[in-house]
Structures are given as structure tokens and as C-alpha cells.
């Protein structure tokens, strides 16, 4: 899998999850826990950088 394809898949996944959470009115309730997904995305970015580096 190429790095650009991986980036597009992650961006689409985040957009879908945020859209679903917004439609269910859960974003306001989960605002205190937004640091957790950011931390997960950080580690996914670290993994992608290691896996796709040349």
C-alpha cells in the first residue's frame, strides 16, 4: 500500500466517524475525550512514517 493511499483511507475514516458522531449528537458529550483520538492518530502517523519511509 502506498503512503498516499494510506493517508486517504485514514482521512476518509476520520471524516466518516466524525460525521456519524455529529449526526448522533455525541460530539458535545465526548468533547472531553477528544485527546484520545488525537493520540491514536499520532501513533498511526508514527507507524505510517516508519512503514512507508524509504
Helices and strands as residue ranges (DSSP letters): H 3-23, G 31-33, H 34-52
